[in-house]
């Protein structure tokens, strides 16, 4: 078996190999800017998110990162919700792993491919709420088994709210038994959520073939109360430079406030400048 490098880092994780990251973000809408800066700096190929806390009222362009496509399964603004953001160069296609069951575990499954990949990757994102019934664990197992039955490379990541670093717990034992019985590889062995009084390993990867994984670790992005986890595959990636763009949306536009801002703008000063750029600088500064 290859040696797995598991580490904690707060530095740039960009690399020439294919990378998947997962973060329990606890409100995507509130942390979109930080996530965009991370994407520009580290250029992960796939960003997987749990607890997005958004619903149908939030448009894709409000949370989209330039250069990525977004796949969402929303819950509400109080909790839950998952998303996968995949680099535009990747071919992605929804994959059904639920077998028609109305499962109590939130999940998204994609077929991910690219011309240089040796095979299709089945990627799953799963989130299990703390209030979920016990059968939700079995629903998760069923979805993973469906993916494995297709005899392709499988990577699953997410937050199952099962602490793998804690003491004896029936869900913990059940998950570890499932991992072992299906010869899966779980490379994260460091806490992913740390408080003043607790230290928990809640966010995990499950990999169908350990030889597929080159490096894994946890990274403190200081975005949410969970660490980000990352997995670097042995596959070569397409080098793409992410771009940071600014967009303005008008979902919260207030005409009265806008007119008030225009009224207090120092037009007498603006008219003293000949350059349009100088005029705009004054407007942006004072409005």
C-alpha positions in Angstrom: 0.0 0.0 0.0 1.3 3.6 -0.7 2.2 5.8 2.2 -0.5 8.4 2.9 0.6 11.9 3.9 -2.0 13.4 6.3 -1.3 16.9 7.6 -2.7 20.1 9.1 -2.0 23.2 7.1 -3.1 26.8 6.9 -1.2 27.5 3.7 -1.9 27.3 0.0 -2.8 23.7 -1.0 -2.5 24.3 -4.7 -0.8 21.5 -6.6 -0.4 19.9 -10.0 -2.6 16.9 -9.0 -6.4 16.7 -8.9 -7.8 18.1 -5.7 -11.1 17.8 -3.9 -11.9 19.9 -0.8 -14.8 19.7 1.6 -16.0 22.3 4.1 -18.9 22.4 6.5 -19.4 26.1 5.7 -22.4 26.9 8.0 -24.0 29.4 5.6 -22.6 29.7 2.1 -24.3 33.1 1.6 -22.4 34.6 4.5 -19.1 33.2 3.5 -19.2 33.4 -0.3 -16.5 36.1 -0.5 -14.1 34.1 1.7 -14.7 31.0 -0.4 -14.0 32.9 -3.6 -10.7 34.1 -2.3 -9.8 30.6 -1.2 -10.6 29.3 -4.7 -8.4 32.0 -6.4 -5.5 31.2 -4.0 -5.6 27.4 -3.9 -7.4 26.5 -7.2 -9.1 23.2 -6.1 -10.7 21.3 -8.9 -13.8 20.5 -6.8 -15.2 22.2 -3.8 -17.8 20.3 -1.8 -19.9 22.1 0.8 -22.2 21.0 3.5 -24.6 23.1 5.7 -25.0 25.7 2.9 -28.1 27.1 4.7 -29.7 28.4 1.5 -33.0 27.7 -0.3 -34.7 28.3 -3.7 -34.8 32.1 -3.1 -31.0 32.3 -3.5 -29.9 32.3 -7.2 -26.9 30.5 -8.4 -25.1 33.7 -9.4 -25.3 34.9 -5.8 -23.0 32.1 -4.6 -21.2 31.1 -7.8 -17.4 31.2 -8.1 -16.0 32.2 -11.4 -14.7 29.2 -13.3 -16.9 26.7 -11.5 -20.3 25.1 -12.1 -22.6 24.6 -9.1 -24.7 21.6 -8.2 -27.0 22.2 -5.2 -29.4 20.4 -3.0 -31.0 23.0 -0.7 -32.6 22.7 2.7 -33.4 26.0 4.4 -31.8 29.0 6.0 -31.7 27.3 9.5 -29.5 24.4 8.5 -28.6 21.6 6.1 -28.1 21.9 2.4 -25.2 20.7 0.3 -23.4 21.8 -2.9 -20.6 20.7 -5.2 -18.7 23.3 -7.2 -16.7 21.7 -10.1 -14.2 23.4 -12.3 -15.6 24.3 -15.7 -13.1 22.1 -17.6 -14.6 19.0 -15.9 -17.4 17.0 -17.5 -20.0 16.4 -14.7 -23.3 14.4 -14.9 -25.8 13.7 -12.1 -25.6 10.1 -10.9 -28.5 8.5 -9.0 -27.4 6.5 -5.9 -30.6 6.5 -3.9 -32.3 3.7 -5.9 -35.6 5.7 -5.8 -35.6 5.7 -2.0 -36.7 8.9 -0.1 -33.6 8.9 2.1 -33.1 11.0 5.2 -29.5 11.8 4.3 -28.8 14.8 2.1 -26.7 13.8 -0.8 -25.5 14.8 -4.3 -23.7 12.3 -6.6 -21.9 13.2 -9.8 -20.0 11.4 -12.5 -16.8 13.4 -13.1 -14.6 12.9 -16.1 -11.9 14.5 -18.2 -9.9 13.4 -21.2 -6.7 12.8 -19.2 -8.4 10.8 -16.4 -7.9 7.0 -16.4 -11.6 6.5 -15.6 -14.8 8.1 -14.5 -14.9 9.3 -10.9 -18.2 8.8 -8.9 -18.2 11.7 -6.4 -20.6 11.9 -3.6 -21.4 14.6 -1.1 -23.4 13.6 2.0 -24.6 15.4 5.0 -26.5 13.8 7.9 -28.2 16.2 10.4 -27.8 15.5 14.1 -31.6 15.1 14.4 -31.7 12.5 11.6 -33.3 9.1 12.5 -30.9 6.2 13.0 -31.9 4.7 9.7 -30.3 7.6 8.0 -26.9 5.9 8.5 -28.2 2.8 6.6 -29.5 5.1 3.8 -26.0 6.5 3.5 -24.5 3.0 3.4 -27.0 2.0 0.7 -26.0 5.0 -1.5 -22.3 4.2 -1.2 -22.9 0.5 -2.0 -24.8 1.6 -5.2 -21.9 3.7 -6.3 -19.4 0.9 -5.5 -21.5 -1.6 -7.5 -20.6 0.3 -10.8 -17.0 -0.8 -10.5 -15.6 2.8 -10.9 -13.4 4.9 -8.7 -15.5 6.3 -5.9 -14.9 9.2 -3.5 -17.4 10.3 -0.9 -17.0 13.2 1.4 -19.1 15.1 3.9 -20.2 15.5 7.5 -22.2 12.6 8.9 -22.2 14.0 12.5 -20.5 10.8 13.6 -17.4 11.5 15.7 -14.7 9.0 14.6 -12.3 10.3 17.3 -14.7 10.0 20.2 -15.4 7.2 22.6 -17.5 4.1 22.1 -20.6 5.0 20.1 -22.9 2.7 18.1 -22.9 5.0 15.0 -19.1 5.2 15.1 -18.7 1.5 15.3 -21.2 1.0 12.6 -19.4 3.4 10.3 -16.0 1.9 11.0 -17.4 -1.6 10.4 -18.9 -0.5 7.0 -15.5 1.1 6.0 -13.6 -2.1 6.8 -16.1 -4.5 5.3 -16.1 -2.7 2.0 -12.3 -2.1 1.9 -12.7 1.7 1.9 -10.0 4.1 2.8 -10.7 7.0 5.2 -7.5 9.2 5.2 -8.6 11.9 7.7 -7.4 11.1 11.3 -7.2 14.6 12.8 -10.1 16.6 14.4 -12.1 18.7 12.0 -14.1 20.6 14.6 -12.5 22.0 17.7 -14.2 24.0 20.5 -13.0 25.1 23.9 -14.2 21.8 25.4 -14.4 19.3 22.5 -12.4 17.9 19.6 -14.3 15.9 17.0 -13.5 14.2 13.7 -16.8 14.7 11.9 -15.7 15.5 8.3 -14.4 12.5 6.3 -13.4 11.1 2.9 -14.2 7.6 1.8 -12.1 6.4 -1.1 -12.7 3.1 -2.9 -9.0 2.6 -3.7 -6.3 3.8 -1.4 -3.9 3.9 -4.4 -6.1 6.7 -5.9 -5.2 9.0 -2.9 -1.8 10.7 -2.9 -2.2 13.1 0.0 -5.0 14.3 2.4 -5.2 16.6 5.3 -7.1 19.3 7.2 -6.7 23.0 6.9 -8.0 25.9 9.0 -9.5 28.4 6.7 -11.1 30.4 9.6 -14.3 30.5 7.6 -16.5 28.3 9.8 -16.2 26.3 13.0 -15.2 23.3 11.0 -11.8 22.6 9.4 -11.6 22.2 5.7 -10.5 18.7 4.6 -8.8 18.0 1.3 -7.8 15.0 -0.8 -5.3 15.0 -3.6 -5.6 12.3 -6.1 -2.8 10.8 -8.1 -4.4 12.0 -11.4 -2.9 15.0 -13.3 -5.1 18.1 -13.3 -5.6 20.8 -15.9 -3.9 23.9 -14.8 -6.4 26.6 -14.6 -5.9 30.1 -13.1 -9.0 31.1 -11.2 -10.2 34.7 -11.7 -11.9 36.9 -9.1 -14.7 39.0 -10.4 -17.1 41.4 -8.7 -20.8 41.3 -9.5 -23.7 43.4 -8.2 -27.1 42.0 -7.9 -30.3 43.9 -7.1 -32.3 41.5 -5.0 -32.2 43.9 -2.1 -32.3 47.2 -4.1 -34.1 50.0 -2.3 -35.1 52.9 -4.6 -35.6 55.4 -1.8 -32.1 54.7 -0.3 -30.6 54.9 -3.7 -32.2 58.3 -4.4 -31.1 59.5 -0.9 -27.5 58.5 -1.7 -27.7 60.3 -5.1 -29.0 63.4 -3.4 -26.1 63.7 -0.9 -23.5 63.0 -3.5 -21.1 66.1 -3.8 -21.9 67.0 -7.4 -20.3 70.4 -7.2 -17.0 68.8 -6.4 -17.4 66.0 -9.1 -18.0 68.7 -11.8 -14.6 70.2 -11.1 -12.9 67.1 -12.5 -12.4 66.6 -16.2 -11.5 62.9 -16.1 -14.4 60.4 -16.0 -12.3 58.1 -13.8 -11.8 60.8 -11.2 -15.5 61.6 -11.2 -16.3 57.9 -10.6 -13.8 57.7 -7.8 -15.6 60.4 -6.0 -19.0 58.8 -6.5 -17.7 55.3 -5.3 -16.1 57.0 -2.3 -19.2 58.9 -1.2 -22.1 56.6 -2.1 
